[in-house]
Structures are given as structure tokens and as C-alpha cells.
Amino acid sequence: AKEQFGGSASEDASMHLHDFCEICDMKFFKNMENDIVKLKLFPFSLRGKAKDWLLSLPNGSIKSWENLKKAFIKKYYPPVKILQNKNSILSFKKNDN
């Protein structure tokens, strides 16, 4: 499904996380912390290589939503891409028009 992240280079990991959090933040689960909801639902937002990656993580290595989010970004939004985006922003110039 289009809403699921598959791990291909053409997909935007950052936007996937943003959209996923936005959806989770809309829901209210009585007596359950929002981060726990995200942790439990995130696997359903993945498919293909991304789902395989998540399932390959060692048991007990992900203890919180923050851990999972950092691992996901490290895997699918590498520092090289972050640096490229920063450089694009820093070299942004206004045209005459």
C-alpha cells in the first residue's frame, strides 16, 4: 500500500515518520501512552525490505518509540542524505525574479 514504507531509495523516510506520527496523534487510546501506541502500530506501517529490517532487529534492542524512531532514521535516512539536504538549504539563493 502507498501508506506503507517499503525501504526503497525513492521513498522519503522522514515524511513517512511525520505522516505516521500525525495519524497516531489523532487517536486517543484510554490508559495508553501515545508513544506506546506508536511503538505497537509502527510495524503495520512497513512493508517489504523495511518490514524485514524491523523484524531482523535483535529481541529487546528496541525499548521505546524514541529508540525505534532513531533506528529507522539511521537505517533509511543516512547522514549523507541529511548533509546533502543541509547543503541545499545553506546554498539556497534568491533569484532576481
C-alpha positions, -999 to 999 in steps of 0.1 A, spaced: 0 0 0 11 36 -7 8 44 30 33 18 40 71 24 38 90 -2 18 125 10 22 133 19 -14 156 49 -22 127 68 -38 107 68 -6 110 95 20 117 80 54 113 114 71 79 121 56 68 85 65 76 91 101 59 125 100 27 111 85 27 81 108 30 103 139 3 126 126 -21 97 123 -12 83 157 -16 116 174 -51 119 161 -62 88 180 -67 87 218 -64 53 235 -76 54 270 -50 44 296 -22 40 269 7 64 263 9 78 228 45 66 224 34 30 232 7 32 206 33 43 180 56 15 190 29 -11 186 15 3 154 47 12 135 53 -24 122 20 -22 104 32 9 85 61 -10 69 63 -35 40 89 -53 21 126 -46 29 116 -21 57 94 -47 74 122 -73 71 147 -49 86 124 -43 116 119 -80 121 156 -86 119 164 -63 149 176 -83 179 149 -90 205 150 -64 232 170 -39 212 141 -15 209 128 -4 242 109 28 233 94 47 205 124 71 206 148 40 201 127 28 171 125 62 155 163 67 158 170 32 144 146 38 115 161 72 106 197 58 109 188 30 85 166 49 60 177 85 63 215 82 64 238 111 74 249 116 38 213 125 28 210 148 58 242 165 48 230 169 12 198 185 24 216 208 47 239 219 19 209 225 -3 194 247 23 226 266 30 233 273 -6 197 285 -13 198 318 -32 171 342 -42 166 347 -79 162 382 -94 126 373 -102 
